[in-house]
């Protein structure tokens, strides 16, 4: 069911390659829809990467860095 309290407003970034042979994109899409039903859907971001298999890419890592920079306080 829905998450209550502070965690319902947590920001989530989910990334998925559209050529992933281990975890098909359809499963990523189903997961993000489930997340949106549990927390504030406005805070859920789902990014797909063209040609990416079950790995990561520079583009994905830059998106992760941007997400961290936006949502986490700087470390001194």
N, C-alpha and C positions, 0 to 999 in steps of 0.2 A: 504494500500500500504506500501511500504518500509519506514522505519523510517530514517530520515535524521539527519545530525549533529552528535554530540558526542554520542548520545544514540544508534546509530547503532552499536557501538562497545561495548555495555554493556554486561557483563557476566551474564548468566542466568543458574541457576540450577533448574531443574524440577524433582521432585521425585514422584513415583507412586507405590503403592502396586499392585501386580498382582492378588490379590483376592478381590479388592475393590468392594463391591456390590452396592455402591452409585454412584461412578464415574468409569465406566468400563475402563480398561486399554486402549482399543481402542480410547477412547476420549482423554486420555493423549497423546497417540501417534499422534493423529490428531493435538492436540494443539502444540506439539513440532515441527511438520512439518510446521505449520503456523508461529510459532516464527522464525524458520530458514529462512522463506521466507521474513521476515520483518527486521531481524537484521543479523549481520555476523554469518552465521551458525557455524563457527568454535568456537564461543563463547557460544554456547548452549550445555548444558550437560543434558541428560535425563537418570535418573537412576531408575531402577525398583527393587523392593524388593520382593523376593519369599515368598509367604504365607502371606504377609501383606495385611490387610483389610483396611478400611477407618480409619486409625490411623497412628501412627508413631512408630518407633522402635529405639533402641539404635544405630543400624547400620546406619539408616537414619540420626539421629541426629549427629553422628560422621562425616558423609559426609557433612552435612550442616556446621558443625564447620570447617572442612577442607576448604570448599569453602569460608567461611567468612575470615578465616585466610589468604587465598591466595589472595583474591580480595579487602579486606578493610584494610585501614591503622590501625595500633594498636592504642588503646585508652590509653592515659596517665593518 
